[in-house]
Amino acid sequence: MIQPELTKKISSEKRKPKNPIKFQVQLNEEQKEAKAVILNNTITLLTGKAGSGKTLLACQIALDALFNREVEKIIITRPVVTAKEEIGFLPGNIKDKLDPFVAPIFDNLYRLYSKEKIDKIVQDGELEIIPVAFMRGRNFTNCYAILDEAQNITDQQLELIIGRLCNGSKMLICGDTSQIDLKNRKDSGLFFFNKAIANSVEGVASIDLKTNHRHPILEPILDIYKQLRD
């Protein structure tokens, strides 16, 4: 008699695709090199200016791992912080309230793969969105965790999220210190993590993407903003 654990293993192996996953958007050389580093580390800080493809790369890596059955789940979290504009009370349940904040994530997921497939893995519970406020007590086991817009969380929040990581899991922390929307920029946990932890602990890496994937006019404009702020 085949044991339940063995049956589960055989079933999982049958579902694993034989060929590489075909994504609708291909990575450029910079992103491919970044992916190689990310795959060799447990936690990676992924930084870069607006339009550098941080979130798209993170989503591609997580989907690739899920579709190849290297992980059981994708977990995505993103701070509920607006771009310094008060929008008042949002009606509806938790999903309704989070939808505007996680829309950029789904924009990238739908760019990478068919909407039907992405919606199905959400429905099947293989992709979960967790608000930062609900992190305490959660365990991230056998999953790929993505923390997006990490520049808008504090040291304490970042420590809390990283503390969820369990066996068989990896984490991608995406952010850009030039896009901090916190009232006090110094409260951003990204500064401390990048300076004190990234590249200082074995298994933790830091990558800064340079290539602009949006309109070419953005690069000189963003450089001027950075010079004025520095």
Secondary structure, DSSP 8 states (H G I E B T S, - for coil): ---HHHHHHHHHHHHS-SS----SS---HHHHHHHHHHHT-SEEEEEESTTS-HHHHHHHHHHHHHHTTS-SEEEEE-----SS-------SSHHHHHHHHHHHHHHHHHHHS-HHHHHHHHHTTSEEE--GGG-TT--B-SEEEEE-SGGGSBHHHHHHHHTTB-TT-EEEEEE-GGG--SSSGGGBHHHHIIIIITTTSTTEEEEEE----S-TTHHHHHHHHHHHH-
